[in-house]
Amino acid sequence: MAIDSLPRTSGPDTSPAPAGARMTTRAKLILLVLCAAQFIVALDFSILNVALPALGDDLGMGQADLQWAVTAFALPSGGFLLFFGRLADLYGRRKLFLTGLALFTVASVLATLAWDPASFLAGRALQGLGAAVIVPTGMSLLTTTFAEGPQRERALGISSTLMSLGFTIGMLLGGVMTDWLGWRSTMGLLAVAGVGVLLAAPGLLTESRRADRPRLDVPGAVTVTGGLLALIYALSTAAQRGFGGVDVLVTLVAGVVLLVAFVVVESRAAEPLVSLPMLRRRTVAWGNLAGLTTFAMMTTVIFLLTLYLQEVLGLSTVRTGLIFGALGICAALSGMTAPRIIARFGTRATLVTGMLVQAGFTASLLFLGTASGAWLALVGASLACVGHMWAIVAYGVTATSGLPDGEQGLATGLVTSSQQVGITIGIPLLSALASADIAARRDAGAGFGEATLGGIKLALAVDTGVVALVAVLVAVGLRRGKSSPSGV
C-alpha cells in the first residue's frame, strides 16, 4: 500500500511507501512532523549552554551545580533510549511517540515556570525522559513508513540534518534569546514547539507494532539502562570535576560492569531486548561505531570553538552564536546533498569520505591563533560539518538497512543511542583533557590565552586522530563480506 492511501483515521497500518515512488503530500507532512520532533529534542541539548550563568543567578544555583542543568537531561535521554525503542516495537510506536511528546511538552512548561533549582531540575529530567521516548519511536516510525531505498535515504537525510542543525542552532538561539528575553524563553520555545507538533501528529501518524507480542526482557532492560545511566553520569560529572572523584570512579566501574552483565543476560535470554546476532551484523556494528564517533567528536569541536571564541578571542555570546548559526546553515545544505551522494557513490564510500573530511577540516583548526582566527574557525568548522553530515546520514542508512520492520525500533534505538551517547561522552572526555593541559601550561607560566589555546589544540588533535582512525576501521570492516546494492 502506498503512503498516500493510508487511512486518516486510527488503525494499524505499517505498509511502507514503495522505495522508488515520489513522496506524496501526506508523506511529506508525516516526515515534517517526525523531523520537527527530532529537531526540538536536538535543540534542547544545546539551547541552555549559553544561558547557564543567567539561569544560575536567577534560581540561586552555584557554579558547581550548573552542570546538573545539562546532566539532568542527559541521564534519562541517553539511558532509556534502548528500553523505549524496544517497548515501541512491542506495544505501539505511535502511542509511545505521542506519550513522549506530551511528557516533553509538559516538562518544558515546568522548566519554564521553575521557582527553585529542584523544580527546574525535575523539569529537565522529565524532558530527558520524554526525549528518550520521542527519538527512537520517531525514528522507527520513519523507517517503517518509508521503504528501504531512495525514499528512506532521503527521509533519514532530512532527519539527520535537522538533528545536527538543531544542536548548532540551539547555540545561536540560546545566546540571542537569553540576551533579549531571559533564559526562561529558551524553555518556553520548546514548550510552544512541542504543542505544535502534538497537535499535528495524531491526525497523520498511524499505529505500528510487531505482529507478535514477545515478553519484555526485564533483566536486559534493567542492566542496559542502569549501565548507560551510570556511564553517562560518570562522564558528565568528570567534565566538571575530573576523573578523581569517588562518585565518578564508582559509577564508571558500575556502568562497565552493568553493560558486561547486559551482554551476558542477552546471550542467555529466550526473548532478548537486543539480539546479539543483530549486533554482530557488519552494518549494525560498524555503522553505530561510526555514528557514535562522528557525533562525539563534532559536538566536541563545537564546544571547544565556543571556548576559543569567547575565552581566547573575547567574542560576545551573540557573535559566537552567529558563527554557529552559519555552521548550522552549512550543515543543512550538506545534509540535503547526502542522499544524492549515497545514490551516486554508495553508503560505505559516503560514510568513510564524510568522516575523513570531518577529520581533515578539524585538523585545520590546529592553526588557530590567540589574536585572530574567527574566520578560520568559521570556515574550518563549516567544512568539517559538511563531512559530518555526509557521515551521519550514511551511518543512519547503514545501521538500519537489511532489517525487518519488527526490528526497526531496536535498530533505530541503537542508532539514536549512538547519537545521544556520542553527544554525552565526547565533550566530557576531551574537555577534561583540555582542562588538564591548560592547568599544566598555566603552572609552567603561560598566559591565560596561550594556555587555553594550547589545551584546545591538544583536544582538537586527539579529536582529529580518533575520527580518522575510526574512518579507516569502518572502511575495512564494511568492505568484508558481500556488499549490498546500496554500497554498504
Secondary structure, 3 states (H helix, E strand, C coil): CCHHHCCCCCCECCCCECCCCCCCHHHHHHHHHHHHHHHHHHHHHHCCCCCHHHHHHHHCCCHHHCHHHHHHHHHHHHHCHHHHHHHHHHHCHHHHHHHHHHHHHHHHHHHHCCCCHHHHHHHHHHHHHHHHHHHHHHHHHHHHHECCCHHHHHHHHHHHHHHHHHHHHHHHHHHHHHHHHCCHHHHHHHHHHHHHHHHHCCCCCCECCCCCCCCCCHHHHHHHHHHHHHHHHHHHHHHHHCCCCHHHHHHHHHHHHHHHHHHHHHHHCCCCCCCHHHHCCHHHHHHHHHHHHHHHHHHHHHHHHHHHHHHHCCCCHHHHHHHHHHHHHHHHHHHHHHHHHHHHHCHHHHHHHHHHHHHHHHHHHHHCCCCCCHHHHHHHHHHHHHHHHHHHHHHHHHHHCCCCHHHHHHHHHHHHHHHHHHHHHHHHHHHHHHHHHHHHHHHCCCCHHHHHHHHHHHHHHHHHHHHHHHHHHHHHHHHCCCCCCCCC
